[in-house]
Amino acid sequence: MPVDHTPPDLMQSLLKAAESSGDGLPPVEAWNPTHCDTMDMVIRRDGSWWHEGRRITRQRLVKLFARILRKDDDGVHYLVTPVEKQAVEVEAAPFVAVRVDCGEDAGEPVLFFTTNLGDVVAAGPENPIRVETDPETGEPEPFVLIRGRLEALINRPAFYELVAMADMREVNGQNTLFVTSKGETFELGRAE
């Protein structure tokens, strides 16, 4: 896998951003409010947030909502406060990974993903990459874990960059693409 495409000063900024990405977030995982309801809010697969059929265009408001978002064991996404939680619809993932940077840390390759809301995570054991494949179309749907159970859908340009960084190996007679980050290897899918 090609490494060190990222200039050293940007690499240090990405490392710092990835380490502090979750800093200052409310402890939504610890909150267990008794009042639960459903809100007419949809997070579309393109990362846009909609309330009562209207797009939320104020980025600061979207970021505020994203800070109190969590996904529970039941697979439902909720906006959570200490006194209530509101279920919201999420089409694919609440975030979109719009950029991938490849660098190196302590001699190991590291893949950094930046989301549409500015979060930066380093893929690895704590932030795995997974790829689902549509059984009908064969289209890949790649994700990276951002925090808790919240994922980002990796957008097409970032996924193409990821594929360009991948190593190809033969698995069960099929050419398969893999990337490595922070010592963890992730399968991207079969190469046609």
C-alpha positions, 0 to 999 in steps of 0.5 A: 500500500502506498504510504506518505502521500500526506505532507509532514505538517498536514500529517501532524495536524491529522494525528492531532485532530484524530486524537482529539476528535471526540474531545468535548462531546457530551456523554450521550452513551451514559445518558438513559432518559425515560422519555422516548419519542420519535422526531420527524428528522431524516439524515439522508445518505448524502449527509444532509439533515432534514426536519419536517421535510425541510433541509437544515441549512445552518451547519452549526445547528447540524453540528449541534445535533450531531454532538447528541446523536447516538445509535443504540443496540436496537439499531435506532439512531437517537438525539439524546439529552439527559431527560429525553431521547428522540428517534431519528431516521438515518438512510445510510449513516449519519456522517459522510467520509468526504476525504481520505489521507494516507500517512505513516505513524511509527512506521505503520500506514495510517488512513485518516478519514474526514467527515462532512462535519469536520470529524477526523478519525484514523481507521484501525481497531477502534475505527474499523472500515467495513464494506457491504455489497448490494446483492442485486447490483454488486455495488459496494457501500463502504463505512468507517466507524466514527464514534460509539456505533456511529458510522460514516458512509465513505463517499465515492471519490474517497472510496476510489482513493481508498481502492487506489491505495489497496493491495490485491491478494488472492482469496479463494481464487478471487482477487480481493482488495485490502488496505491496512491502517494502524496495524489492522487490515480491512477487506474492500471487496473483490477486484473485477 
